[in-house]
């Protein structure tokens, strides 16, 4: 399942907030309650590389994820570049 960190700005109160969703969907302002704010920016978090000690771990949100990314480890690598290359070479489905 795709996973995104969406960045929102309220059209009514101009406050900014982030929220994670499985899509780039509208959200309600947590500050003033204005409804249906669309994200103005976001980051795809479906596949990421996380550093753990001296290793770089490639992880992906699986299709079975529902209410959270439920990340699964795909591999550990000695460099970030190797982990990113691995993710780029694998099918994301």
DRENVEX-969255 format. One record per atom (N, C-alpha, C): residue number from 0; residue in three letters; atom name; y, x, z. Coordinates in pm, 1 decimal. Example, Ala and Ser with C-alpha at 12.3 -4.5 7.8 and 13.67 -1.06 7.14 Angstrom:
BEGIN
<0, "ALA", "N", <-569.0, 1319.0, 780.0>>
<0, "ALA", "CA", <-450.0, 1230.0, 780.0>>
<0, "ALA", "C", <-330.0, 1320.0, 780.0>>
<1, "SER", "N", <-225.0, 1285.0, 708.0>>
<1, "SER", "CA", <-106.0, 1367.0, 714.0>>
<1, "SER", "C", <3.0, 1290.0, 787.0>>
This chain:
BEGIN
<0, "UNK", "N", <-117.5, 84.6, 0.0>>
<0, "UNK", "CA", <0.0, 0.0, 0.0>>
<0, "UNK", "C", <123.1, 88.7, 0.0>>
<1, "UNK", "N", <217.7, 54.3, -79.8>>
<1, "UNK", "CA", <344.6, 127.1, -80.3>>
<1, "UNK", "C", <413.4, 108.1, 53.9>>
<2, "UNK", "N", <490.4, 206.9, 93.8>>
<2, "UNK", "CA", <563.4, 198.6, 220.3>>
<2, "UNK", "C", <700.1, 261.2, 200.7>>
<3, "UNK", "N", <804.1, 191.5, 243.9>>
<3, "UNK", "CA", <940.9, 235.8, 219.3>>
<3, "UNK", "C", <1024.2, 234.7, 346.3>>
<4, "UNK", "N", <1114.7, 331.0, 355.7>>
<4, "UNK", "CA", <1220.3, 329.8, 456.5>>
<4, "UNK", "C", <1343.9, 281.4, 383.7>>
<5, "UNK", "N", <1387.1, 159.6, 413.7>>
<5, "UNK", "CA", <1503.0, 98.9, 347.6>>
<5, "UNK", "C", <1628.4, 117.2, 432.1>>
<6, "UNK", "N", <1740.6, 140.8, 363.9>>
<6, "UNK", "CA", <1869.6, 157.7, 429.2>>
<6, "UNK", "C", <1958.7, 40.8, 388.2>>
<7, "UNK", "N", <2010.5, -30.2, 489.3>>
<7, "UNK", "CA", <2088.9, -152.4, 467.1>>
<7, "UNK", "C", <2231.5, -136.3, 520.1>>
<8, "UNK", "N", <2324.8, -209.1, 458.5>>
<8, "UNK", "CA", <2462.1, -221.5, 509.8>>
<8, "UNK", "C", <2496.9, -369.7, 506.4>>
<9, "UNK", "N", <2537.2, -421.5, 619.3>>
<9, "UNK", "CA", <2569.5, -563.9, 628.4>>
<9, "UNK", "C", <2700.5, -593.4, 555.4>>
<10, "UNK", "N", <2699.5, -694.7, 472.9>>
<10, "UNK", "CA", <2819.4, -735.5, 400.2>>
<10, "UNK", "C", <2921.0, -804.7, 491.6>>
<11, "UNK", "N", <2874.7, -857.3, 605.8>>
<11, "UNK", "CA", <2965.4, -926.7, 697.2>>
<11, "UNK", "C", <3026.8, -832.5, 800.0>>
<12, "UNK", "N", <2944.8, -757.7, 874.3>>
<12, "UNK", "CA", <2997.0, -673.8, 983.1>>
<12, "UNK", "C", <3002.6, -524.7, 947.1>>
<13, "UNK", "N", <2951.9, -487.2, 832.5>>
<13, "UNK", "CA", <2948.6, -351.0, 776.9>>
<13, "UNK", "C", <2862.5, -252.0, 855.0>>
<14, "UNK", "N", <2785.7, -298.6, 952.8>>
<14, "UNK", "CA", <2695.2, -209.7, 1025.8>>
<14, "UNK", "C", <2583.1, -164.7, 932.4>>
<15, "UNK", "N", <2529.7, -46.4, 960.3>>
<15, "UNK", "CA", <2420.6, 10.4, 881.9>>
<15, "UNK", "C", <2295.7, 17.9, 968.9>>
<16, "UNK", "N", <2178.7, -9.6, 910.9>>
<16, "UNK", "CA", <2051.7, 2.5, 982.2>>
<16, "UNK", "C", <1941.2, 38.0, 884.0>>
<17, "UNK", "N", <1828.9, 82.4, 938.2>>
<17, "UNK", "CA", <1710.6, 111.9, 857.1>>
<17, "UNK", "C", <1596.0, 25.3, 904.9>>
<18, "UNK", "N", <1502.8, 4.7, 815.7>>
<18, "UNK", "CA", <1380.7, -67.9, 850.1>>
<18, "UNK", "C", <1272.3, -25.0, 752.5>>
<19, "UNK", "N", <1150.4, -20.0, 800.3>>
<19, "UNK", "CA", <1036.7, 14.1, 714.9>>
<19, "UNK", "C", <965.9, -112.8, 671.7>>
<20, "UNK", "N", <935.6, -119.1, 542.5>>
<20, "UNK", "CA", <867.1, -234.3, 484.2>>
<20, "UNK", "C", <770.3, -186.5, 376.9>>
<21, "UNK", "N", <685.7, -275.1, 332.8>>
<21, "UNK", "CA", <592.2, -244.2, 224.6>>
<21, "UNK", "C", <656.3, -265.9, 87.5>>
<22, "UNK", "N", <784.1, -297.8, 85.8>>
<22, "UNK", "CA", <858.0, -314.7, -40.0>>
<22, "UNK", "C", <1006.2, -292.6, -12.0>>
<23, "UNK", "N", <1086.5, -292.3, -115.9>>
<23, "UNK", "CA", <1231.2, -279.4, -96.5>>
<23, "UNK", "C", <1290.6, -419.9, -92.9>>
<24, "UNK", "N", <1265.0, -489.9, 16.7>>
<24, "UNK", "CA", <1301.4, -630.4, 29.2>>
<24, "UNK", "C", <1428.6, -650.4, 110.8>>
<25, "UNK", "N", <1483.1, -770.8, 101.9>>
<25, "UNK", "CA", <1599.9, -807.6, 180.9>>
<25, "UNK", "C", <1562.7, -814.8, 328.8>>
<26, "UNK", "N", <1664.3, -798.6, 413.7>>
<26, "UNK", "CA", <1645.1, -803.8, 558.5>>
<26, "UNK", "C", <1765.3, -874.2, 620.3>>
<27, "UNK", "N", <1749.4, -921.9, 741.6>>
<27, "UNK", "CA", <1859.1, -985.0, 814.0>>
<27, "UNK", "C", <1923.8, -881.2, 905.1>>
<28, "UNK", "N", <2055.2, -885.1, 915.3>>
<28, "UNK", "CA", <2129.4, -789.0, 995.7>>
<28, "UNK", "C", <2092.7, -804.7, 1143.3>>
<29, "UNK", "N", <2046.5, -697.6, 1206.9>>
<29, "UNK", "CA", <2012.2, -705.7, 1348.7>>
<29, "UNK", "C", <2135.3, -707.6, 1439.2>>
<30, "UNK", "N", <2252.8, -684.5, 1383.3>>
<30, "UNK", "CA", <2376.2, -679.1, 1462.3>>
<30, "UNK", "C", <2447.3, -814.4, 1468.8>>
<31, "UNK", "N", <2463.1, -880.0, 1352.5>>
<31, "UNK", "CA", <2537.3, -1006.7, 1351.4>>
<31, "UNK", "C", <2454.5, -1124.4, 1300.2>>
<32, "UNK", "N", <2334.7, -1097.9, 1249.7>>
<32, "UNK", "CA", <2248.2, -1205.9, 1204.7>>
<32, "UNK", "C", <2267.8, -1250.0, 1060.7>>
<33, "UNK", "N", <2358.8, -1186.2, 987.6>>
<33, "UNK", "CA", <2377.2, -1222.3, 846.0>>
<33, "UNK", "C", <2244.3, -1207.3, 773.3>>
<34, "UNK", "N", <2218.6, -1299.9, 683.0>>
<34, "UNK", "CA", <2086.7, -1305.5, 620.5>>
<34, "UNK", "C", <2087.2, -1247.5, 480.2>>
<35, "UNK", "N", <1968.7, -1203.0, 441.1>>
<35, "UNK", "CA", <1938.6, -1162.9, 303.4>>
<35, "UNK", "C", <2019.7, -1043.5, 253.2>>
<36, "UNK", "N", <2029.9, -940.1, 335.3>>
<36, "UNK", "CA", <2096.4, -817.3, 293.0>>
<36, "UNK", "C", <1995.9, -733.3, 213.4>>
<37, "UNK", "N", <2036.9, -687.0, 97.9>>
<37, "UNK", "CA", <1951.3, -602.3, 14.0>>
<37, "UNK", "C", <1972.8, -456.3, 50.4>>
<38, "UNK", "N", <1867.3, -374.3, 44.8>>
<38, "UNK", "CA", <1885.5, -232.5, 74.0>>
<38, "UNK", "C", <1973.1, -166.6, -32.1>>
<39, "UNK", "N", <2059.4, -74.6, 11.1>>
<39, "UNK", "CA", <2141.6, -1.8, -84.8>>
<39, "UNK", "C", <2080.9, 134.1, -116.3>>
<40, "UNK", "N", <1980.8, 173.7, -38.9>>
<40, "UNK", "CA", <1912.1, 299.5, -62.0>>
<40, "UNK", "C", <1777.7, 293.4, 9.2>>
<41, "UNK", "N", <1691.5, 386.1, -22.4>>
<41, "UNK", "CA", <1563.2, 389.1, 44.1>>
<41, "UNK", "C", <1484.4, 513.1, 8.4>>
<42, "UNK", "N", <1374.9, 529.1, 79.7>>
<42, "UNK", "CA", <1288.6, 643.9, 58.3>>
<42, "UNK", "C", <1144.6, 593.8, 51.1>>
<43, "UNK", "N", <1072.4, 638.3, -49.6>>
<43, "UNK", "CA", <932.0, 601.7, -64.4>>
<43, "UNK", "C", <850.0, 686.3, 32.2>>
<44, "UNK", "N", <786.8, 621.5, 128.6>>
<44, "UNK", "CA", <705.5, 689.5, 229.5>>
<44, "UNK", "C", <557.1, 664.3, 209.6>>
<45, "UNK", "N", <516.8, 619.5, 91.0>>
<45, "UNK", "CA", <376.3, 589.8, 64.9>>
<45, "UNK", "C", <291.2, 715.1, 82.3>>
<46, "UNK", "N", <337.6, 824.8, 28.3>>
<46, "UNK", "CA", <270.9, 954.1, 42.8>>
<46, "UNK", "C", <371.0, 1052.0, 101.5>>
<47, "UNK", "N", <328.3, 1122.8, 206.3>>
<47, "UNK", "CA", <417.4, 1220.4, 266.7>>
<47, "UNK", "C", <338.7, 1343.9, 308.0>>
<48, "UNK", "N", <411.9, 1451.1, 331.2>>
<48, "UNK", "CA", <354.4, 1574.8, 383.1>>
<48, "UNK", "C", <414.2, 1596.3, 521.3>>
<49, "UNK", "N", <327.1, 1608.5, 620.5>>
<49, "UNK", "CA", <370.4, 1630.7, 758.4>>
<49, "UNK", "C", <322.5, 1768.1, 803.5>>
<50, "UNK", "N", <408.6, 1839.9, 872.9>>
<50, "UNK", "CA", <368.8, 1970.3, 924.0>>
<50, "UNK", "C", <307.2, 1953.1, 1061.6>>
<51, "UNK", "N", <190.6, 2014.1, 1079.8>>
<51, "UNK", "CA", <123.3, 2018.2, 1210.1>>
<51, "UNK", "C", <87.4, 2162.6, 1237.1>>
<52, "UNK", "N", <162.3, 2224.6, 1325.4>>
<52, "UNK", "CA", <140.9, 2366.5, 1352.7>>
<52, "UNK", "C", <167.7, 2447.8, 1227.5>>
<53, "UNK", "N", <71.1, 2528.1, 1186.7>>
<53, "UNK", "CA", <84.1, 2611.8, 1067.2>>
<53, "UNK", "C", <32.4, 2543.7, 941.5>>
<54, "UNK", "N", <-11.5, 2418.4, 952.2>>
<54, "UNK", "CA", <-69.2, 2348.2, 837.2>>
<54, "UNK", "C", <23.9, 2237.6, 789.7>>
<55, "UNK", "N", <6.4, 2200.5, 663.1>>
<55, "UNK", "CA", <79.5, 2089.7, 603.2>>
<55, "UNK", "C", <-23.3, 1983.7, 564.6>>
<56, "UNK", "N", <-6.7, 1863.5, 618.3>>
<56, "UNK", "CA", <-104.6, 1756.5, 602.6>>
<56, "UNK", "C", <-52.7, 1654.1, 502.0>>
<57, "UNK", "N", <-132.7, 1631.1, 398.5>>
<57, "UNK", "CA", <-100.2, 1528.0, 299.6>>
<57, "UNK", "C", <-157.9, 1396.2, 349.6>>
<58, "UNK", "N", <-70.7, 1292.4, 360.3>>
<58, "UNK", "CA", <-117.1, 1161.7, 407.0>>
<58, "UNK", "C", <-67.6, 1053.1, 312.7>>
<59, "UNK", "N", <-141.0, 941.6, 310.8>>
<59, "UNK", "CA", <-107.8, 829.1, 222.8>>
<59, "UNK", "C", <-133.9, 698.1, 296.1>>
<60, "UNK", "N", <-48.0, 601.0, 269.3>>
<60, "UNK", "CA", <-68.5, 464.8, 317.7>>
<60, "UNK", "C", <-169.6, 397.9, 224.5>>
<61, "UNK", "N", <-285.8, 355.1, 275.1>>
<61, "UNK", "CA", <-389.1, 298.4, 188.5>>
<61, "UNK", "C", <-359.0, 154.2, 147.3>>
<62, "UNK", "N", <-426.1, 107.2, 44.3>>
<62, "UNK", "CA", <-410.5, -30.3, -2.4>>
<62, "UNK", "C", <-445.4, -131.7, 106.6>>
<63, "UNK", "N", <-529.1, -92.9, 202.0>>
<63, "UNK", "CA", <-571.7, -184.8, 307.7>>
<63, "UNK", "C", <-467.4, -202.0, 418.0>>
<64, "UNK", "N", <-359.8, -123.4, 415.7>>
<64, "UNK", "CA", <-255.4, -134.8, 518.6>>
<64, "UNK", "C", <-189.5, -271.9, 508.7>>
<65, "UNK", "N", <-152.1, -327.4, 624.1>>
<65, "UNK", "CA", <-90.7, -460.1, 623.0>>
<65, "UNK", "C", <45.8, -461.8, 690.5>>
<66, "UNK", "N", <50.8, -439.4, 821.3>>
<66, "UNK", "CA", <176.1, -453.5, 895.5>>
<66, "UNK", "C", <239.1, -319.3, 931.3>>
<67, "UNK", "N", <178.7, -213.5, 886.7>>
<67, "UNK", "CA", <228.1, -78.1, 909.0>>
<67, "UNK", "C", <163.9, 11.2, 805.4>>
<68, "UNK", "N", <209.3, 134.4, 793.4>>
<68, "UNK", "CA", <158.0, 220.6, 687.4>>
<68, "UNK", "C", <12.6, 262.2, 705.6>>
<69, "UNK", "N", <-38.0, 266.8, 829.3>>
<69, "UNK", "CA", <-177.7, 301.7, 856.5>>
<69, "UNK", "C", <-219.3, 427.6, 779.7>>
<70, "UNK", "N", <-138.5, 532.1, 790.1>>
<70, "UNK", "CA", <-160.0, 653.7, 712.8>>
<70, "UNK", "C", <-299.7, 711.0, 730.9>>
<71, "UNK", "N", <-352.9, 765.1, 620.8>>
<71, "UNK", "CA", <-482.1, 832.4, 619.1>>
<71, "UNK", "C", <-461.2, 976.0, 572.4>>
<72, "UNK", "N", <-525.2, 1067.6, 642.5>>
<72, "UNK", "CA", <-515.8, 1208.1, 603.8>>
<72, "UNK", "C", <-599.3, 1232.7, 478.7>>
<73, "UNK", "N", <-538.9, 1302.9, 382.4>>
<73, "UNK", "CA", <-607.5, 1335.2, 257.6>>
<73, "UNK", "C", <-647.6, 1481.0, 249.6>>
<74, "UNK", "N", <-578.0, 1567.6, 319.6>>
<74, "UNK", "CA", <-610.5, 1709.3, 316.8>>
<74, "UNK", "C", <-509.5, 1791.4, 393.4>>
<75, "UNK", "N", <-551.9, 1913.8, 428.9>>
<75, "UNK", "CA", <-466.5, 2009.3, 500.4>>
<75, "UNK", "C", <-451.1, 2133.5, 414.9>>
<76, "UNK", "N", <-329.5, 2187.5, 414.4>>
<76, "UNK", "CA", <-298.4, 2297.8, 324.9>>
<76, "UNK", "C", <-215.4, 2402.4, 398.1>>
<77, "UNK", "N", <-223.0, 2528.4, 353.7>>
<77, "UNK", "CA", <-145.5, 2633.8, 419.6>>
<77, "UNK", "C", <3.5, 2630.6, 386.5>>
<78, "UNK", "N", <41.2, 2565.3, 275.1>>
<78, "UNK", "CA", <182.9, 2557.9, 239.7>>
<78, "UNK", "C", <221.0, 2414.8, 202.6>>
<79, "UNK", "N", <349.6, 2382.7, 220.2>>
<79, "UNK", "CA", <401.1, 2251.2, 179.8>>
<79, "UNK", "C", <384.2, 2231.9, 28.6>>
<80, "UNK", "N", <410.8, 2336.9, -47.3>>
<80, "UNK", "CA", <400.1, 2328.2, -192.9>>
<80, "UNK", "C", <259.1, 2288.7, -236.6>>
<81, "UNK", "N", <157.4, 2343.7, -172.2>>
<81, "UNK", "CA", <18.9, 2309.0, -206.2>>
<81, "UNK", "C", <-10.6, 2163.2, -171.5>>
<82, "UNK", "N", <39.6, 2116.8, -59.4>>
<82, "UNK", "CA", <17.5, 1977.5, -19.7>>
<82, "UNK", "C", <86.3, 1882.7, -117.5>>
<83, "UNK", "N", <210.6, 1915.7, -155.7>>
<83, "UNK", "CA", <283.9, 1832.2, -251.3>>
<83, "UNK", "C", <217.2, 1833.6, -388.3>>
<84, "UNK", "N", <167.3, 1949.4, -429.6>>
<84, "UNK", "CA", <96.4, 1959.3, -557.4>>
<84, "UNK", "C", <-30.4, 1874.4, -554.6>>
<85, "UNK", "N", <-100.9, 1876.4, -442.6>>
<85, "UNK", "CA", <-220.4, 1793.9, -429.0>>
<85, "UNK", "C", <-185.5, 1645.0, -443.7>>
<86, "UNK", "N", <-81.3, 1599.8, -373.9>>
<86, "UNK", "CA", <-42.3, 1458.2, -382.7>>
<86, "UNK", "C", <-1.3, 1421.3, -526.3>>
<87, "UNK", "N", <68.5, 1510.8, -593.2>>
<87, "UNK", "CA", <112.0, 1484.1, -729.8>>
<87, "UNK", "C", <-5.7, 1474.5, -826.3>>
<88, "UNK", "N", <-115.7, 1542.5, -793.2>>
<88, "UNK", "CA", <-231.1, 1545.1, -883.0>>
<88, "UNK", "C", <-332.0, 1433.6, -855.6>>
<89, "UNK", "N", <-313.5, 1358.4, -746.4>>
<89, "UNK", "CA", <-408.4, 1251.4, -711.7>>
<89, "UNK", "C", <-352.9, 1115.7, -749.7>>
<90, "UNK", "N", <-442.8, 1024.5, -775.1>>
<90, "UNK", "CA", <-404.7, 887.0, -807.0>>
<90, "UNK", "C", <-367.0, 817.3, -678.0>>
<91, "UNK", "N", <-253.3, 748.9, -674.5>>
<91, "UNK", "CA", <-203.1, 685.9, -551.7>>
<91, "UNK", "C", <-261.5, 548.2, -525.3>>
<92, "UNK", "N", <-359.9, 504.9, -599.0>>
<92, "UNK", "CA", <-419.1, 373.4, -572.8>>
<92, "UNK", "C", <-547.3, 383.8, -495.5>>
